[in-house]
């Protein structure tokens, strides 16, 4: 792993990081022996299994939460499964995710200058009219600085932390060894291909050349668009990305104090971007959180950070459209058959088709009416419905599989739903979907 500069705080050494992750299977083994003992003294296997799963989830998410780099990225990626977890599992997970989303401490200016000199050349200052040493934003693997490019363009300069890529790969190699353990928390999911897909997509995020390619494709697809604004890439290396600076009201500010008109405009434009990007750019922006969106003065939604993108050269996959179609038609059997065919239900698993349809209500309810108002209350009700162990629907989350090729689509679906509920956005989401996916139009009697 690349050596960190002496003045950069290192949260933990590689050996310490590995030791923490190794503690996961050790803990599993101990709980397994204890579980056998409990069964010998009369406790039912289902009660024992539930107890083991709860403690496993708690330890798993706690360990990931104490780490940075790849472990942190992996924990963030796993957040798409939270809605499928019963509340007793989801609570410690949710608390860990809050910690995972906290910003990392910024690099000192002299370290930033060293990275720029290495990536852009010793005369890097000649590329800028001005450069602000203090970062405007920081995250798990990099930070952003404001600057003015040599042609006078206001730019955002994204700089990767020294050693971040190496640490990330090291973490992911360790985590991938424990795929069977994740299966104890989510027993209905084939974890090996899923983890391989997550690992591949996360590693892409540290290659800024890859990110620049995706961003350029989206810029070309939405240039002069009346609703969507993508920043132009001016320069890129593997660890530095220079893009046009986009001014606008951060989505977090709109969530906190925006007008209803701003909330509705942001919601429908984000939906429009996600519905259209696969067909227009062959990509799906797969990192939907408030920090990646701005509402511009002219009403467009500005989209940032293309590190996580799903390559969809043929647009949205047909099975995804079929899922929506059957759910909107309330055709539980066709939905179930499609799930079996496309790998959402593994061959050895049998579940009630009606419960599968009921489980998908949060996905399709906003498309059942001419307009829909998202709200935190609605999301809490849906989470409680699928998280209540007394409700048969809740068990479906443990029996459904997520094929690897749908990981990022699911991440976007869950992420944008959360954003819409934070915004409390209202709008014609059904008509918006039908414009781009006319084949999902429900059957009318």
C-alpha positions in Angstrom: 0.0 0.0 0.0 1.3 3.5 -0.8 2.9 5.2 2.1 0.9 8.0 3.6 2.6 11.4 4.2 3.6 11.8 7.8 1.2 14.7 8.4 -1.9 12.7 7.2 -3.8 11.0 9.9 -4.1 7.3 9.3 -7.3 5.9 10.9 -5.9 2.3 11.2 -3.1 0.2 9.8 -3.6 -2.5 7.3 -3.0 -5.2 9.9 -5.4 -3.6 12.3 -8.0 -3.3 9.5 -7.6 -7.0 8.6 -7.8 -8.0 12.3 -11.1 -6.3 12.6 -12.6 -8.0 9.5 -11.2 -11.4 10.6 -13.2 -10.9 13.9 -16.4 -11.3 11.9 -16.0 -15.1 11.1 -14.5 -15.7 14.5 -17.6 -14.2 16.1 -19.8 -16.2 13.8 -18.1 -19.5 14.8 -18.5 -18.7 18.5 -22.2 -17.8 18.1 -22.7 -21.0 16.1 -21.4 -23.2 18.9 -23.5 -21.2 21.4 -26.5 -21.7 19.2 -26.0 -25.5 19.2 -25.8 -25.4 23.0 -29.1 -23.5 23.2 -30.8 -26.1 21.0 -29.6 -28.9 23.2 -31.3 -27.3 26.2 -34.6 -26.9 24.4 -34.7 -23.6 22.5 -36.2 -23.9 19.0 -33.9 -23.7 16.0 -35.9 -20.7 14.5 -35.4 -18.7 17.7 -31.7 -19.6 17.9 -31.2 -18.8 14.2 -32.9 -15.4 14.6 -30.6 -14.7 17.6 -27.5 -15.6 15.6 -28.6 -13.5 12.7 -29.3 -10.4 14.8 -25.9 -10.6 16.6 -24.1 -11.3 13.2 -25.7 -8.3 11.6 -24.8 -6.1 14.6 -21.2 -7.2 14.5 -20.9 -7.1 10.8 -22.1 -3.5 10.5 -20.2 -2.4 13.5 -16.9 -3.6 12.0 -17.6 -2.0 8.7 -18.5 1.2 10.4 -15.1 1.4 12.2 -13.2 1.2 8.9 -12.7 3.6 6.0 -11.8 3.0 2.4 -13.1 -0.2 0.8 -14.9 -1.4 3.9 -16.8 1.9 4.2 -17.6 1.9 0.5 -18.9 -1.7 0.7 -21.0 -0.8 3.7 -22.5 2.1 1.8 -23.3 -0.2 -1.2 -25.0 -2.7 1.1 -27.4 0.0 2.3 -29.7 -0.9 -0.6 -30.7 -4.0 1.4 -31.9 -2.1 4.5 -35.5 -2.2 3.5 -35.4 -6.0 3.3 -34.2 -6.3 6.9 -36.5 -6.6 9.9 -36.3 -3.6 12.2 -34.2 -5.4 14.8 -31.5 -6.0 12.2 -31.9 -2.7 10.4 -31.6 -0.5 13.5 -27.9 -1.1 14.1 -27.3 -1.1 10.4 -28.9 2.3 10.1 -26.8 3.7 12.9 -23.6 2.4 11.3 -24.6 3.9 7.9 -24.9 7.3 9.6 -21.3 7.1 10.7 -20.2 5.8 7.2 -21.7 8.9 5.6 -19.6 11.3 7.8 -16.9 13.2 5.9 -13.3 12.3 6.3 -10.8 14.9 7.5 -9.4 17.0 4.7 -5.8 16.7 3.5 -3.3 19.5 4.4 -2.5 21.9 1.6 1.0 20.7 1.1 -0.2 17.1 0.5 -2.8 18.4 -2.0 0.0 20.2 -3.8 2.1 17.0 -4.0 -0.8 15.1 -5.5 -1.4 17.8 -8.1 2.4 18.0 -9.0 2.5 14.2 -9.4 -0.7 14.0 -11.5 -0.6 17.3 -13.5 3.2 18.0 -13.5 5.4 20.3 -11.5 4.1 23.3 -13.3 0.4 22.4 -12.3 -0.2 26.0 -11.2 0.1 27.2 -14.8 -3.1 25.3 -15.5 -5.1 27.5 -13.1 -5.7 31.2 -12.7 -6.4 30.5 -9.1 -6.7 27.5 -6.8 -8.3 27.4 -3.3 -6.2 25.3 -0.9 -9.1 24.7 1.5 -11.4 21.9 0.4 -15.0 22.6 -0.2 -16.1 19.0 0.3 -14.5 15.7 1.5 -15.5 12.1 1.5 -14.2 8.5 1.8 -11.5 8.5 -1.0 -11.1 12.1 -2.0 -11.9 15.8 -1.7 -13.0 18.8 -3.9 -11.4 22.2 -4.3 -12.7 25.3 -6.1 -10.4 26.8 -8.7 -10.4 28.9 -11.9 -9.1 27.0 -15.0 -6.6 28.8 -17.3 -9.4 29.7 -19.8 -11.4 31.5 -17.0 -13.8 28.6 -16.3 -14.8 28.1 -12.7 -14.0 24.5 -11.9 -14.2 21.8 -9.2 -10.9 19.9 -8.8 -11.5 16.4 -7.3 -8.4 15.0 -5.7 -8.0 11.4 -4.5 -6.3 10.8 -1.2 -2.8 9.3 -1.4 -3.0 5.5 -1.0 -6.8 5.5 -1.1 -7.0 3.1 -4.1 -4.6 0.6 -2.6 -6.4 0.6 0.8 -9.8 0.2 -0.9 -8.6 -2.9 -2.9 -7.0 -4.4 0.2 -10.2 -4.0 2.2 -12.4 -5.4 -0.6 -10.1 -8.5 -1.0 -10.6 -9.1 2.7 -14.4 -8.6 2.7 -14.9 -10.8 -0.3 -13.6 -13.8 1.6 -16.6 -13.6 3.9 -19.4 -13.9 1.4 -20.9 -16.9 3.2 -21.2 -14.8 6.3 -23.2 -12.1 4.6 -25.5 -14.9 3.6 -26.4 -15.5 7.2 -27.8 -12.0 7.4 -29.5 -12.2 3.9 -30.1 -16.0 3.5 -32.2 -15.7 0.3 -29.5 -14.0 -1.7 -26.7 -15.7 -3.7 -23.9 -13.5 -2.2 -20.8 -14.6 -4.2 -21.8 -13.0 -7.6 -23.4 -10.1 -5.8 -20.2 -9.3 -3.9 -18.1 -9.7 -7.0 -20.3 -7.2 -8.8 -20.2 -4.7 -5.9 -16.4 -5.1 -5.7 -16.0 -4.4 -9.4 -18.2 -1.3 -9.3 -16.6 0.1 -6.2 -13.1 -0.3 -7.6 -14.2 1.7 -10.7 -14.9 4.6 -8.4 -11.2 5.2 -7.7 -10.4 5.5 -11.4 -11.1 9.1 -12.3 -10.4 8.4 -15.9 -13.3 5.9 -15.9 -15.4 8.5 -14.1 -14.4 11.2 -16.7 -15.5 8.9 -19.5 -19.0 8.4 -17.9 -19.3 12.1 -17.2 -18.4 13.1 -20.7 -21.0 10.6 -22.1 -23.7 12.1 -19.9 -22.6 15.7 -20.8 -22.9 14.9 -24.5 -26.3 13.3 -24.0 -27.7 16.2 -22.0 -26.0 19.2 -23.6 -28.5 22.1 -23.9 -31.2 20.0 -22.2 -33.9 22.2 -20.6 -34.1 20.1 -17.4 -30.7 18.4 -16.8 -27.3 20.0 -16.4 -24.1 17.9 -16.4 -20.7 19.6 -15.7 -18.2 19.6 -18.6 -14.9 17.7 -17.9 -11.9 19.8 -18.7 -9.1 17.5 -17.6 -8.6 14.1 -16.0 -5.9 11.8 -14.7 -6.3 8.6 -12.7 -6.4 10.6 -9.4 -7.4 14.2 -10.4 -10.6 15.3 -12.1 -11.2 18.9 -13.2 -14.9 19.7 -14.1 -16.9 22.8 -14.7 -18.2 24.2 -11.4 -22.0 24.2 -11.1 -23.6 26.9 -8.9 -27.1 26.1 -7.6 -29.0 25.4 -4.4 -27.8 22.1 -2.8 -30.5 19.5 -2.6 -29.9 19.3 1.2 -30.9 22.9 1.5 -34.1 22.3 -0.5 -34.9 19.4 1.8 -34.3 21.6 4.8 -36.1 24.8 3.8 -37.1 24.7 0.1 -40.5 25.8 -1.2 -42.9 23.1 -2.3 -42.4 24.3 -5.9 -38.6 23.7 -5.5 -39.2 20.3 -3.9 -41.6 19.2 -6.7 -39.3 20.5 -9.5 -36.2 18.8 -8.0 -38.1 15.5 -7.6 -39.6 15.2 -11.1 -36.3 16.3 -12.7 -34.3 13.7 -10.8 -36.8 11.1 -11.8 -36.6 12.3 -15.4 -32.8 12.0 -15.3 -32.8 8.5 -14.0 -35.6 7.3 -16.4 -33.8 8.7 -19.5 -30.1 8.3 -18.8 -29.8 4.6 -19.8 -31.5 5.3 -23.2 -29.7 8.6 -23.9 -26.2 7.8 -22.5 -26.2 4.1 -22.0 -25.5 4.8 -18.3 -27.3 4.9 -15.0 -26.0 7.3 -12.4 -25.8 5.0 -9.4 -24.9 7.3 -6.5 -28.2 9.0 -5.7 -27.8 11.1 -2.5 -28.6 14.8 -1.8 -24.9 15.9 -2.1 -24.9 15.0 -5.8 -27.7 17.3 -6.9 -28.1 21.1 -7.3 -31.2 23.0 -8.3 -30.0 25.7 -10.7 -31.6 29.2 -11.0 -32.9 28.3 -14.5 -34.8 25.3 -13.0 -32.5 22.6 -14.2 -31.2 19.9 -11.9 -27.4 19.7 -11.8 -26.0 16.2 -11.4 -22.5 15.6 -9.9 -20.2 12.7 -9.2 -20.2 10.0 -11.9 -17.8 7.6 -10.1 -20.5 5.0 -9.7 -22.3 4.3 -13.0 -24.1 1.3 -14.3 -23.2 0.6 -17.9 -26.5 -0.1 -19.7 -25.8 0.1 -23.4 -29.2 -1.3 -24.3 -31.1 0.9 -21.9 -33.1 -0.4 -18.9 -33.2 -4.3 -19.0 -36.4 -5.8 -20.2 -36.9 -7.9 -17.0 -37.0 -4.6 -15.0 -39.7 -3.3 -17.2 -41.6 -6.6 -17.0 -41.4 -6.4 -13.2 -43.1 -3.0 -13.3 -45.6 -4.1 -15.8 -46.8 -7.2 -13.9 -46.8 -5.3 -10.6 -48.9 -2.4 -12.0 -51.3 -5.0 -13.5 -51.6 -6.7 -10.1 -50.7 -9.9 -11.9 -49.0 -11.8 -9.0 -48.5 -15.0 -10.9 -46.8 -13.4 -13.9 -44.7 -11.4 -11.5 -43.7 -14.5 -9.7 -42.9 -16.5 -12.9 -40.8 -13.6 -14.1 -38.9 -13.5 -10.8 -38.2 -17.2 -11.1 -37.1 -16.9 -14.7 -34.8 -13.9 -14.1 -33.2 -15.2 -10.9 -34.9 -12.9 -8.4 -36.2 -16.1 -6.7 -33.7 -18.9 -6.5 -34.8 -22.3 -7.9 -34.9 -24.0 -4.5 -37.1 -21.2 -3.0 -40.9 -21.2 -3.1 -42.9 -18.3 -1.9 -46.5 -17.0 -2.2 -46.9 -14.9 -5.4 -49.3 -12.6 -3.7 -46.8 -11.8 -0.9 -44.2 -11.0 -3.5 -46.5 -8.5 -5.1 -47.3 -7.0 -1.7 -43.7 -6.7 -0.9 -43.2 -4.5 -4.0 -45.8 -1.9 -3.1 -43.2 0.8 -2.3 -41.8 0.4 -5.8 -45.1 0.6 -7.7 -47.5 2.6 -5.6 -46.2 6.0 -6.8 -47.0 4.8 -10.4 -50.6 3.8 -9.6 -52.1 7.3 -9.5 -51.9 10.3 -11.8 -50.0 12.2 -9.1 -48.2 11.0 -6.0 -46.8 12.7 -2.9 -43.8 11.2 -1.4 -43.3 11.7 2.4 -41.2 10.4 5.3 -44.4 9.1 6.9 -45.2 7.0 3.8 -41.7 5.6 3.8 -41.8 4.9 7.5 -45.2 3.1 7.0 -43.7 1.0 4.1 -40.6 0.2 6.1 -42.7 -0.9 9.1 -44.9 -3.0 6.9 -42.0 -5.0 5.4 -40.0 -4.9 8.6 -42.6 -6.2 11.1 -41.7 -9.9 11.8 -45.4 -10.5 12.5 -46.3 -9.6 9.0 -45.8 -12.5 6.5 -44.7 -10.0 3.8 -41.6 -9.1 5.9 -40.3 -12.7 5.4 -40.2 -12.2 1.6 -37.2 -9.9 1.9 -35.2 -12.9 3.2 -36.3 -15.1 0.4 -35.8 -12.9 -2.6 -32.5 -12.9 -4.5 -30.8 -9.9 -6.2 -29.0 -10.9 -9.4 -25.7 -9.1 -9.7 -26.6 -7.2 -12.8 -29.4 -5.4 -10.9 -27.4 -4.3 -7.9 -26.9 -0.7 -9.0 -30.5 -0.4 -10.4 -31.8 -1.5 -7.0 -29.4 1.0 -5.3 -30.8 3.8 -7.5 -34.4 2.8 -6.9 -34.0 2.8 -3.2 -31.8 5.9 -3.1 -34.1 8.0 -5.3 -37.2 6.9 -3.3 -35.4 8.1 -0.1 -34.6 11.4 -1.7 -38.2 12.0 -3.0 -39.5 11.3 0.5 -37.0 13.7 2.1 -38.1 16.3 -0.4 -41.8 15.4 0.2 -42.0 15.9 -3.6 -45.4 15.6 -5.4 -45.8 15.2 -9.1 -47.0 13.1 -12.1 -44.4 10.3 -11.6 -46.6 7.8 -13.4 -46.9 9.8 -16.5 -43.2 10.5 -16.4 -42.4 6.8 -16.3 -44.9 6.0 -19.1 -43.3 8.6 -21.4 -40.0 6.6 -21.3 -41.4 3.1 -20.6 -44.8 3.0 -22.5 -44.7 -0.8 -22.4 -45.3 -0.8 -18.7 -48.7 0.9 -19.1 -51.2 -1.1 -16.9 -54.0 -3.0 -18.4 -57.3 -1.2 -18.1 -60.6 -3.0 -17.8 
